[in-house]
Amino acid sequence: MKRYDLIVAGAGPAGLSAAAEAAKCGMRVAVFDENAKPGGQLFKQIHKFFGSKAHKAKIRGFNIGSELLAEAERLGVEVFLNAPVLGLYDGREILVRIGDETRHYKGDSIIVATGASENMLAFPGWTLPGVMGAGAAQTMMNINRVRPGSRVLMLGSGNVGLVVGFQLLQAGCEVVAVADAAPRVGGYGVHAAKLARCGVPFYLSHTIVRAEGSDCVTGVTIGEVDSGWSVIPGTEKHFDADTICIAVGLSSATGLLKTAGCEMEDKGPFGRLPVCDEYGQTSITGIYACGDVSGIEEASSAMIEGRISGAAAANYLGFLPDAALKARAGELEQALEALREGMFAPKNRGKIPDKTDEGFDVSMSLLTRGYLDDAEVAGYPGVRSAAGTHPVIECTQNIPCNPCQDACPKGCITVGENIVALPQIDAGAECIGCGLCVASCSGQAIFLVNEDIGGGLASVTIPYEFLPAPKPGDTGVCLGRDGKPVCPGEVLEFKSPPAFDKTGLLTVAVPQAFCGRARFWKREA
Amino acid sequence: MRIENHPILGEPEDAREVFFTFDGKQIKGREGEPIAAALRANGVLTHRYTKKLGLPRGVFCAIGRCTDCVMVVNGRPNVRTCVTPLAEGTAVETQYGAAARRGEAGK
């Protein structure tokens, strides 16, 4: 039986972070994962992350995964792949299946970071080929590089549904609709707005009535639900579709903790979760839980929780003095708390705030249709009219994110100490039109507008992450926030320098009257 | 169905093209990719039919958890095709219940 100072179950963002943190303190660490590749779900996250610098904001998930893996390897962490942990027993012993063998290991400390699995929803036809988890679609297109289908309906408007929906568009699929039984969009408004301006319709208070087809999905019918979640007769809508993605939440994968006998508690909508102290230690001394297994959050929080548990395990075995743990955990908890503020914080789950922290009205249009109404945009602090090129920041909810503030070399944008605050434009600072803010905004909510470029035209610069890359002179149509055509648009410039990390900046000329409405561009068919 | 170029991920890594069989028919895939990905790229969506009701099933979770995508691979039934890598000459068959042919009682 091989013995390690620390054994980690799960090589995702939490597990790898925990392993790296512990190894940094001098521990001998082994990580076991059932998958053929490490990184958990990080390598299929191709969008830029939210948060601040401390949370690796504006870096794409798969790049964060590569960094984390390199760090763990550099620190001598042993990562065992294709190695599912089958059980966790007394004395912190584990059984692992490797090939056709079952092997036995002992950890003087154990960190369980087994993540979560996707929730499912049963409806007539849900077992047909073509119905799949949103995560499955993401794996297919971003890892396996095969389109999950051609025409996709997304059920679920939480961040997973919205982010995967946009990635489906990037992979060249058509998204026929986003439906959600809830009356409000569940994820970040900026994610919804990215989809809506591409023309994807939102159906809130709608659920799937049935998937159609005999051998595979050929269509789907959705219908509006009443307050008791029953479909209201006569509200059914049909879509031709070959794929239905289900994004109705995640459940913590707590199996190992249960087999170990860790105390669990009922956390209402979060399910049954392990009872943990501030460092993630479970009811069993020396066994820790971190990341989604201890409560569903973002990968950004999972990585910090992993670091805290890694440091705590190091302290438990004497690799890290008490004072050093206190200092390290304090700094990490501060970063974690910053992510847990704002409207989407775990503590606010299920609530529908109608005002931002600053007292601005939350857009009902954004929450029910996925986009800001043209008439209400001007009321937010990131939106103002000015001479010359200037940023227009359509960021209207308190979400933890501030890269725009650091991006601007001229200090035009202020978020402040509290990273969930809405960005504000400093009217006195001069915009040089560099576009760094546009590329740094993980929510793609910043545009550059010049209201008068002469000849009755204005220019609008749009974050653009699609192929083929537009060229100057290309003509097309500009779409509004609702994805409907508003005016013709000719491409003036398209730039995508390495510093923008694949977020291209597309500048189009539009008639002046439409510079406040044109927010996407579609090539002429 | 393959994504040859992607705005964020660029072009896929080079992989050797291999031949494999699906229900006896020879088709092409990329070495090392999950069998399920190779099948989808070839337009195959139905992996198996259930034992009692004979209903079709395909890829559902794509990460080896749900077992909906199992097929008979190299003669062995119940192989999770979404996490099993493709090799030259892999023989993949539609699974009926737990067997490779309809009406055959598989184990």
Interface residues (C-beta under 8 A of the other chain):
Chain A: E34 N35 A36 I46 R60 S117 E118 T127 L128 P129 G130 V131 M132 G133 G135 A136 A137 T139 M140 M141 N142 N144 R145 V146 R147 P148 Q170 A171 G172 D215 C216 E465 F466 L467 K502 G504
Chain B: M1 R2 I3 N5 H6 P7 I8 L9 P12 E33 P34 A36 A37 R40 A41 L45 T46 H47 L55 P56 R57 G58 V59 F60 C61 A62 I63 G64 R65 D68 C82 V83 P85
